[in-house]
C-alpha cells in the first residue's frame, strides 16, 4: 500500500484496550448496532490514500479478541505489544513497519475528526516539524502526529510513568529539543470545552444520544455533531460532570 500525499510512509496507530478501569470493555460497547471500535475504524478508513498502514495496537493478552472483532477489515493490522508500556508498544510496532510519520489515535474517540486530520498531516509534512497537534478541537476529536526519529528519541528518553502510558508528553515537556507545531481550529470547530470522548458511563450516554439522532450508516461529520449540540445544549450537559484525568494520575 502507498499513500498518495507524500513520499514519506504514514502509519495510523490506534492504541486500544479492553481493560479500562472506569468503563470496562468500552471498545465493544455499541452505538447504533456497531461497536465503538468499528465506528473509529470506519472513520479512519475514509482516509485511505492518506496512510500506508492502519494499525490497532493492543495489549498482548487482548490480541485474539480484538483481532476476531475486526476481521471484517482484512486490511487493518492488529499488533500485540507490551501490556503496560504503551510507548514501547508504539516503538515495537514501528520497528516492524518502519513508517516515517506516525499518527497517534486512541480507542476512546468515535468522533475523531478526519477533516482536521487531513489538514494536520498536510501542515506537518509541509513544515517539516517533529510533532503536530490541534490544541482547541473538542476533547475526543483530536490526534497527534510525530516522526519516526522522534518516537525513537522519546522511547530512549522517557522514564516517567505518564510518559510511557501516553506516548507523547515527553515531546511537549521538551520543546527545547523538538520542533512542535500547535495548530488552532477555527470557527465552529473551536470548542475545546466540548467533551466528545468516552471514559465514563455518562460519556457513553451522550454518545448514544448523538448516534441515535445523527448516524445514518456513514461516519458523522464533526460539524454536524457540534451544530446538534448547539441546537440541543441540554444534551451536552449529560457528561459535564466528568473530570478529565490528568496525565500523571
Order of alpha helices (4+ residues) and beta strands (2+ residues): beta-beta-beta-alpha-beta-alpha-beta-alpha-beta-alpha-beta-beta-alpha-alpha-alpha-beta-alpha-alpha-alpha
